[in-house]
Amino acid sequence: MAGGDKSAQLIRDTMEGTEQTVPHIFVVMGASGDLAKKKIYPTLWWQYREGLLPKNTIFVGYARSALTVDGIMAKSQPYLKVKDTEQAKFKEFVSMNKYVKGSYSERSAFENLDAELKKIEQGQEGNRLFYLALPPSVFMEVTTNIKATCMSPKGWTRVIVEKPFGKDSESSAKLSNHLSSLFSEEEIYRIDHYLGKEMVQNLMILRFGNMIFGPSWNRNHIASVVITFKEPFGTQGRGGYFDEFGIIRDVMQNHLLQILTLVAMEKPVSTDAEAIRNEKVKVLRCMPELKLENVVLGQYVGNPDGKGDEKLGYLDDSTVPKGSVTPTFAAAVFYICNERWDGVPFILKCGKALNERKAEVRIQFHEPPGDIFQSQLQRNELVIRVQPDEAVYCKFMTKKPGMSFSPVETELDLTYGARYKDVVLPDAYVRLILDVFCGSQMHFVRTDELAEAWRIFTPLLHQIENDKIKPVPYTYGGRGPSEADEMAAKHNFRFTGTYKWTKPQL
Ligand code: BG6
């Protein structure tokens, strides 16, 4: 059964009360941290409230601090968004939670955790999920301890891991080898939360479910592909973490590259996780290492005319080391050396402190050959707007309505907010954690995929660090360095500015 169908089946079974009542225990390792507070507990509450989880699911927080369940919920409160009418249900959810305090390094602490889990299971077959919302420094010891003491005695055990998955090929391989020495690939769920987003998941259906797109999805028809991620805010006190990684590791090497593989891969033999991941790896294997000459790096500086935070540059963040050359913006051009894509540039662009929040995939088609319209045609574009305002729209030429016989740009527009008014799009984490319960790895990153991703970026990352390559300054709230636009133009992306998509009136 395909991953999505499995989730749907689990949801149906749960709703109809036919789900087996074996205990499922969801352990949040690092329950005191930011990720747990902002994402994991709100996700678990959402799933619980919607009745998506197996009936007998218990949530166990684990961290070093002396905490209580009420304390965790209080910290998470702004993100849980519990409505007045949901108070009774929320109380029920809280009662399904436990907290265990313990060290990350001592085996005895994990034996204690195991004893608590066994108390919940009461000798029955039970399944355990460990979410590792932890700093990289304790990752190895925690996983070693889980394997030694906390594996489910009768059911399955799955571990969910979050980036950073290392900093380069070598450190990532060390982590992967460590994980593979403890767990099988089926037990490891590497999260890239972009794979849980509605429009990213839609890519496969759009491509392989439509005869109008499939046949033109290649170098004969497509001139360039641009995948963009923009955020309108800076590091906001998170500079300490960010400075060690930079925007390439934070966003491009994972989120944008994952999207690229879904845009570029061949049709998998089925929707099975392994079939899909096999195709994604093949794309990466056809990509040469990224070269500095195909990259523009930027770092934001304050805008003296801006409001509040906009006045502050990256280097004004007190958590950022003085004189740091870490990029907060990067644009890079990739080529995929295979029969379908040879010569087509894939331009990946991401940055913080830019003019808007937006993530999208823009497929730009060639001009029709043999122009009979005196150069009045603009290139067709198919845009998959990931966020905000999820949409798929196609920019194309039509006859100017009325007496005129000249071409004019217009669009075919599927904006989700207008077309699917009553549908709630779940957060990426809601889908992905549910997939782990269901055992579907379709939307998770496999070990070999990760290794290939690092191969493509590692030489460049080392070069940037060793040579202290200076990023181009760009102003907070702007479009980023103009050098990035120039590079895109050089690589066959045509920006005319003659057309702008506007969100339809909802
Ligand atoms: C995270 C990055 O992976 O993704 C953050 O570490 C970034 O720097 C975030 O802000 C963006 O996620 P989203 O879902 O808000 O687009």
Residues whose N, C-alpha, C, O or C-beta is under 5 A from the ligand:
A	BS01	BG6	D250
